[in-house]
Amino acid sequence: MAIIPSFFLVPGSYDVDPDTADIKEGMCVAFNGAAGVRRVDATTGIGSVLGLAGDTKSTSASSMPGVDGAWQNRVSDGYNETKASGKMTVYHSGGEFVLDQFVDTDMDAAHVGNFLKANTDGLLTIDGAAKTANSVAMLLVGAGAYPSGTPGTDINNDAELGGDNNNQYITIKLLV
């Protein structure tokens, strides 16, 4: 549902493959030739992730952090933030991000320092303690609540930011 850039080096702007499956902010994307970027899946890009999606291309729900899925920026876009330009922001070339687009398995404090790879749904999953050719990120902070940012309500994370994975977020260092 969300990506929160803490520090980034390069946000690129790329054409979006019109035939891609829905892409949520924070999912892994790869090139599909001249068609543009698409969500990583079983046939496209597991070993060649370009970066993390900074926008949402969906037909059914918003993926902005901390907002209800039914919220839309512009009603005419129908949840598709890439509709007007046909382009998507893609973060690559390093940086630190907080996101909820991961497989909720073993993303705990015991795995901090492990490398992460994309799975066939464009989500991050544990790759192992050693970097491999498929590694796209390193886990810096294990899964946990992220404060909503609402002044006067975030006392000991009592008002957490909503999101996928039961409102759990991880912090990663992007390697691609």
TORKE-568601 format. One record per residue: residue in three letters; y, x, z of N, C-alpha, C, O in turn. Coordinates in steps of 0.1 Angstrom, whole numbers, plus 5000, padded with zeros to 4 digits. Atoms other than C-alpha are relative to their C-alpha. Layout:
<recs>
ALAYXZYXZYXZYXZ...
</recs>
This chain:
<recs>
MET498850085000500050005000501250085000502350044996ALA498749934999502550285006499850155000498850215003ILE499849864999503650635002501350035006502349975001ILE498749964993506350795024500250154997499550235004PRO499749855002507651125010500750065011501850025014SER499349934990508451355038500850124994501950154998PHE499549895007509051655016499350014986498150014986PHE500649985013508451694978500750094992501950114993LEU499449915009509051934951500349944987501549954982VAL499850055013508651754918499649854999498449825000PRO500450145004508851374911500249994985501349994980GLY499950025015508051334874500049864996499749775005SER499950145005508551024853499150004987499450074978TYR500950005010505650944830499749864995499849765002ASP500450135006504650664806498849955007497950035011VAL501150064994502150424821499049944990499549874981ASP501050055009498950344803499949855002499649805013PRO500050154998499149964797498749945004498649835009ASP501450054997495349934801499550045013498350025016THR500549954988495150094835499849885010500349775009ALA500250104989493849904866501250015008502050105007ASP498850004991496449814892500150145008499150205012ILE499749874993498050124908500949965012502049915010LYS499150014988499450114944500750135002500150244999GLU499349884996502050364956499050085008498350035017GLY500849914992500150664969498650034994497950124999MET501349985006497050634947500150124990501250164986CYS500049885009495950934926500049954985499349854982VAL499950045014496850914889499750134991499850244996ALA500349895009495751124859500549954986500749834984PHE499750045014496651134822498849944992497749984995ASN500950065009494850924797500550034986500849944978GLY499549965013495851124766501549954998502349945007ALA498750055004498950984748500349875006501549835005ALA499750144994498550644765500850015013501549915016GLY499249984988500150784797499150015012497950045011VAL500749984988499150794833499249875004499749765000ARG500850124995496450564848499450045013499350165017ARG500649984987494750524881498750084998497950054988VAL501249925001491950774886498849905002498849825011ASP501250084998488550604881498850084996498950204995ALA501349935002484950694873500150084987499350184985THR500049935013485850804837501350084998501350164989THR498749945003489450924840500550085012500950025022GLY499249914991490651224860499650045013500450105020ILE500349954987488651284891500250145002500750195012GLY499849854999488751654884501450044994501650164994SER498749965006492251644868501149915004501849854996VAL498950084994494551454891501350064997501550185000LEU498749955003498151484880500850005013501550095016GLY499250014988499651364913499849865007498849795004LEU500050124993500351064935501049904994502249944992ALA499050115005501950734922501149985010500849965022GLY498850034992505450674935500449864998501449825005ASP499650145003505650324921498749925000497649975000THR501150095001503350024919500049934987501049884982LYS500250085012501949864888498949905004497749945004SER500950104995500249544899500349874993501449844989THR499850145004499849184888499949905011500149785009SER500250094989499249044922500750025013500849925021ALA499449984987501049204951500850135000500650224993SER499149894998503749444962499250105008498350075016SER500649904992502749774977501150095007500850205011MET498949934993506049874993499750015015499149925020PRO500449984986505650015028500749905009501949885009GLY499450094990506049765056500449864996501149805003VAL499550135004506649455035498849924997497749974994ASP501050105003504549145029499650024985500550044977GLY500449985014502449174997500649904990500649934978ALA499450105009504148864983501450034997502049964988TRP498649975002507549024984500150074986499350154982GLN499849945013508949124950501550054999502449985005ASN498649955002512049334941500749914990501849864993ARG499450095010512749134909498949914996497849954992VAL501050105003510848814903499550014986498349994983SER500449995014510848874866498950114997498250114987ASP500949895001508749194871498649965004497750045001GLY501350044995505849014888499250115006498150135003TYR500649904992505049294912499850144993499350234998ASN500249885008505149554884501350085000502250054992GLU498849924999507749824893500250084988501350144986THR499949925012507049994860500349924987500449974976LYS499950095011507649694838501350034991501250034979ALA498749995007511349754828500050134991500450134980SER499949875007510950124818498650044993498650124984GLY501349955004507150154812499750135005498750205000LYS500249874994507350464833499749995015500149895021MET500449994986506050564867500450135006500350244999THR499749884992507250814893498650065004497849995010VAL501249944996504451064899500450135008501150225002TYR499749884992504751324928498950104997497750074998HIS501049895002503151654919500750145004501850145007SER499549864997503552034925500350025014501150115017GLY499849974986503352014962500849905008501549815002GLY499250084992504951844991499249945012498049975013GLU500650064989504151655023500349855000501449814998PHE499950155001503451275023499249935011498249995016VAL500750094992502451005046499549884992500449824985LEU500550115008500250735030498849935006498149985015ASP501150084995497650475035499049974989498149894990GLN500950015011495750515002498950105002498950204995PHE501249914998492550675015498849925004499049815009VAL501350064995488950595023500050025015500050135019ASP499949994985488950515060498750055006498049975013THR501249944994486050745068500350145003500750224995ASP499849864995486351055089501450064997501650184996MET498649955001490151085085500650015014501749965016ASP499649994986490451165122500550145003500550234994ALA499449874996491951455141499050114998499450234996ALA501049895001488651645139499950064986499450164984HIS500149955014489051675101501450054995501550084983VAL498749945004492651805101499750144995499050225001GLY500249875007492752105078499049994989498950084981ASN500950025011490051965055500749974988501849924988PHE499450035013490651925019499649864995498549814999LEU500250145004490851585002499950004984500550084978LYS500150025014489851474967500249854997500249775006ALA499950145004490251154947498649944998497750014993ASN501250065003487450904945500149914988501249924981THR499950085012486650664917500949885000501049804990ASP499050104999489150414930501450055001502449975004GLY498749944999492050654930500550035015501650065017LEU499649984986491950684968499550145005498650204999LEU500449874995491751014988498849985010498749895017THR501149994991488551105006499750145003500250234996ILE500249864995487251415024499250074989498250034983ASP500749925010486251695000499350115008498250165003GLY500749904992485251945027501050105007502250105005ALA499249904993486452235048500550114991501550184994ALA499649905010486652465018500649934988500149834983LYS499450055012488852404988499150014988498450114986THR500850005012487052304956500949974988502149954989ALA499250035012488152244920500549865000501549834993ASN499550145000488551874928501049975012501549865013SER499150024989490751924959501449974995501950044987VAL498650045004494151754956500950005011502250005009ALA499150004989495451764991499350065012498050085012MET500549954987494951895027500449905010501649865011LEU499750094989494751665057500850075011500350175017LEU499149944990497651755081500049925013500049985024VAL500050094989497551455105499049894998499149824987GLY501150105001494551225111500649865000501849845003ALA499650145000494750845107500649955013500049985023GLY499350064988497050665130501149914996501549904984ALA498950095003499850415133501250084996501450195000TYR498849945004503150485117501149915005501149795002PRO498950094995506350355134500749934989500949984978SER499350085010508150075116501450054997501950024986GLY498649955003511550245119501049905004502249925003THR499150114995513049925134500750055013499950065023PRO499449964987515650045160499849915012499949795010GLY500250084988514949935195498649945002498449885012THR501450064999511349825188498950105001497850075005ASP501049905001509450145183499950085013500450195013ILE500249934988508550235218498550035001497749935003ASN501449975000505150415219499249934989498149894991ASN500650065012504350285184499649855002498649814996ASP500450144998504349925196500449914988499949804987ALA499750085012505849805162499750104988500550174983GLU500449915010503849985136500349954986500449834984LEU499850045014504449985098498749944995497650004997GLY501250065006502049755080499550084989500250164983GLY500549935012499749875053498549984999497949915007ASP501550015002496149915040499450085011500050145019ASN500749934990493450055062500449975014500550055023ASN499750054987494349845092501350075005501350105017ASN498749934997497949995092499850145005500650195013GLN500249864997496550345095500650094989500450054977TYR499449915009498350635078499550145003499250175014ILE500449864998497450995072501250084994502050034986THR498949915006499851295065499250114993498350174998ILE500749905008498851525037500950104994502250084994LYS499349895008499951845020499449984986498250004984LEU500550015014499751784982499850134994500750224995LEU500349875006498152064963500150004985500150114979VAL499950005015498451944927501449974996501749974984
</recs>
